[in-house]
Amino acid sequence: MRMVFWLAFGLVCGIVGLGLVAHGSPPDRPTNAARFPVAERIAEAVQADWIAADRQFARFVDPEGPEAKVTTAQDAAGAVDGVITSRFGFHTASNEIDPWWQVDLTRIESIQRVVVYNRTDGNTAPRTSRLRILVTDQGAEECTPQDFRQVYQHDGTVFFGAAQNAPLEVTFDPPIEGRVVRLMVPGRCSFALVEVQVYAAEDPETNIALGRPADQKSVHPTGSHPGTEGHPLPASLASTQPEQDTFSMDHVQEVLDRAARLATRLGGHADLLRLEPLRERLASLKDRVAESAQENDRPESKRRELYLTARQLLRQIAWTNPRLLEIDRLLFVKRHDPGYHIPGALIHMVHQCYGFGAKPGGGLYVLEDPFSDQPTRVDLLAGTEVENGRLAGGRLEPGAFYRPEVSFDGQTILFPYTQALGEKPEWSPQACYHIFSVRADGTGLRQLTDGSWNDFDPCFLPDGRIAFISERRGGYLRCGGSAPRWPSPNFTLHSMESDGSDIITLSYHETQEWNPSVDHDGMIVYTRWDYVDRDTNVAHHKWLCYPDGRDPRALHGNYPSHRRRDRPWMETQIRAIPGSHRYIAVASAHHGHEFGSLVLIDPRVEDDGAMSQLIRLTPEIPFPESEGRPAYDYMIYGTPWPLSEEDYLVVYDPDAAGRLVSGDDATQNRGNYNRGIYWIDRDGNRELVYRDPAISCYAPMPLQPRPKPPVIARRTYQAARDLLAAGSEIPQATIAVMNVYDSQFDWPEGTEIQALRIIHVLPKTTSPANQPRIGAANGANARSVLGTVPVEADGSAYFEAPVGKSIYFQALDARGMAVQSMRSSTYVHPGEQLNCQGCHERKHSPPPPSLATAPLALQRPPSPIQSEPDGSRPFSYVRLVQPVLDRNCVDCHRKEGALDLNGTIEGNHGFSRSYNNLVSEFGFYYDSNNGSLHRPGRGGARTEPGRFGAHASRLMEYLDARHHGVALDDEDYRRIIVWLDANSDFLGAYEDVEAQRRGEIVWPTLD
């Protein structure tokens, strides 16, 4: 292993080849067919990256006039000067930690209202979505941070300012007492507001903050205006220093400060023989900068030299990090972002995984000695031929590559590859991704999967099998096929043996899943898109299951709050962080690829449906789509590989915004990204490791051994080795609930649950969305009511479980009406024994005390599922509900000229007249579409206990003697309840709609 820190270029060389970096570097000179020395190219790219970072640092310089050096108090005064325009009134330093601004009212006031005008240019408004207001009775001069008390925290929604005339108004009832009012944003970010107003209870129309003394934590390096646009800089604050747009001394100092903190962090781990000389050089450079700061004449060439010297020194310090130096070989993929070459293509988290959308080019590469002075790039598959399968004897070129994975012993690499041939769209062997394996030295290239479906995201399991994502189960995305009108097959978790044999389904979920990895406990962590009867866009977060697929659980993010901007809409590329209980993830977009801002997930914190479990790692980048739009402009970071809680390898493109190109649809068809490989840390450091100016890099990871998590015994009977061991003794799959009342919510007073209803969510077998339309609900799931099982007096249930079906449960009262219903699904495998503590059980409460005896349900054999009335399985309004209406309602309504309830088929969707007349006003259903999360009564991430289905329907008022003496028998009453509780659907399958309309039994072709 080479452990020479970076000395490949010095500042005495000046700028080397910047024009080449901008317009394409000359070809690397190979030492053999596969190996290329890249030190010179990296040196050029690194220096160009530093210069680009400096331009970004100076981006707030006002082009209309000079900036001035101001104190924190002078700058803070701009937010209480009474000028409200689009220009910010103050601005803290970039990437400040917990930045604050405050105003001293000069005496204790009874504060009734605080009005905050946000900065909104450049999509900066989302930065303040977690704004906090604190107050203290002490004066600004004598108060300490401990004196402040928090009186308000904003809920995560974005608020605006002058241009929109929509400031944040916080009213205190009763008023609060305080002298200093402080506004603070937790975490690392820049903080800038236009104006802050404070109103007292005794005079609610007078802004008592106007002109009062203000202060803030820091000042932006360029010095922001103490005032807003249109108010010139006061002469008393004019600077004698020349205008500086780039290479400011403040930026140099900021780099040196980060270098010092980094040296301190690494001091206990790095080789001191390497680190101490760099610390001495750092101290010397700080002295030099301090001397230079006293000079009035600072030409750009001198500032540039100091800045680049500081950056080089920081990089040298970083490269003493033992977590980096232990990496001899760094594996990565080169690939074009998919879809951009296809006119009108939708840039979407589903479509990115279809092989036909890939642009040929790239490959599987290794950077040897990546943190030395002589890194070498290796084309791992150069000259290598496939040893088996359809492509035997050929090479994987040109084609396209996707996310690779390294085995725990570091000897084998898995990766998806597609020839990217055929039409668009096309599902064929030549147009889909398939999984290949190769040894770490580039030999032994074998094809593991093939066929007319996409297989990707491979993941080594500790027991030797391979988990991956595949379309093999079948089914289509319910909201797919609309933009463009491509079919959108589902893809979920599968597994196979290491040679590609014995492929089995691990997940029977009815919508897409992504990016499996193995955490420290040996569990599979992955992203699931969960939208059963709820919002399509906002729940794509962390799920966990055992390596055999059993017991899938949402441990984070699946139940967002009612405000859709409260958290990322999607979290991808989730990986466990070494030596930590936390996970790294990319906060990405629903309408975008797997890139965005980086977050840490802390599952030990209680999930508040917003940001409680998340720590922003790259706070300068808003969450795409939920905070920053268009999402494409914020697809900045991706594919993080955690080395520790402090250090990460990522890919990054600082110029993601504005990549519009010509095409049939310029808003969708954007230029290709150019992401490089970077090391970053939590202090805002970011150093380029490698970049190809012609194509993006993707998924860097060490090509070396890593700790193997424990092997968890399989307890299902699907894999061939398990079936062989079991023989004919495969146990009955069962589900046990210890106590339905043990829940995260409060049951309505007096609730007694007597049964569970099991409903099967059917995979969609047609494309596109709403073809056919299942019922009144938009994007609804077709479903089948399998039946009910008893719940004992202690809240326990134990029953035989249907294998391989996506199911959810409803808790029923004595009348058979659902008091609570799931808005998600689960499933069991052959022989699985699935156990649940309760209904939406608490994840952070201590387990209940051990019982002296087993729950009542577990003291007997498992209950078989008892069927609901005819027409519930397979589901059919024509068979389930129309007979009730025909027997009890139609004739009377006809005679009285009341609501027509006959079964004539009519209308655009081919529903019956009775259905059309009943469902809107008397039915109960959830739409599955964008925005339904916050819809009153029929929205949210969870059902509201006791206000769901039949319990929430007005139709129940017409089913007894109150309505002209109606007297339904028990079965007819039950039929109406089942319909209302089952989303008031019309169809029960996606196929043979005409037969269903005629009332014929139509079984789904895929369940």
Secondary structure, DSSP 8 states (H G I E B T S, - for coil): -------S--GGG-S-SHHHHHH-------SSSSEEE-HHHHHHHHHHHHHHHHHHHTTT--TTS------HHHHHGGGSSS--SSS-SEE--TTEES-EEEEEEEEEEEEEEEEEEE--GGG-GGGGTT-EEEEESS-TTT--GGG-EEEEE--S-----TTTT--EEEEEEEEEEEEEEEEE--SEE--EEEEEEEEETTEEEEETTTT--EEES---TT---SS-TTS---GGG--SS---SSS-HHHHHHHHHHHHHHHHHHTTTS-HHHHHHHHHHHHHHHHHHHHHHT-S---HHHHHHHHHHHHHHHHHHHTT-HHHHT-SEEEEEEE--TTTTSTT----TTGGG-GGG--S--EEEEEESTTSSS-EEEETTTT----SSTTTT----SSEE---EE-TTSSEEEEEEE---SSSS--STTTS-EEEEEETTS---EE---SSS-EEEEEE-TTS-EEEEESTT--B-TT-SSSS----B--EEEEE-TTS-S-EE----SS-EEEEEE-TTS-EEEEEE--TTS-SSS-EEEEEE-TTS-S-EE-SSSS--S-TTSS-SEEEEEEE-TTSS-EEEEEE-SSS-SEEEEEEE-TTS---SSSTTEEESSTTS--BTTTBSSGGGG--EEEEEESSSSEEEEEE-TT-TT-B--SS-TTT-B-----EEEEEETTS-EEEEE-BTTBEEEEEEE-S-----------SS-SHHHHHHHTT-----EEEES-TT-SSS---TT----EEEEEEE--B-S-STTSS--BSSTT---EEEEEEEE--TTS-EEEE--BT--EEEEEE-TTS-EEEE-SS-B-B-TT-EEEESSTT--SSS------SS--GGGGS--B--B--STTBTTB-HHHHTHHHHHHHTHHHHHHHT-------EETTTTEEHHHHHHHHHH------STTGGG-TTT-SSS--TTSSGGGG-GGGGGSSTTTTT----HHHHHHHHHHHHTTTBS-S-SS-HHHHHTT-----S--
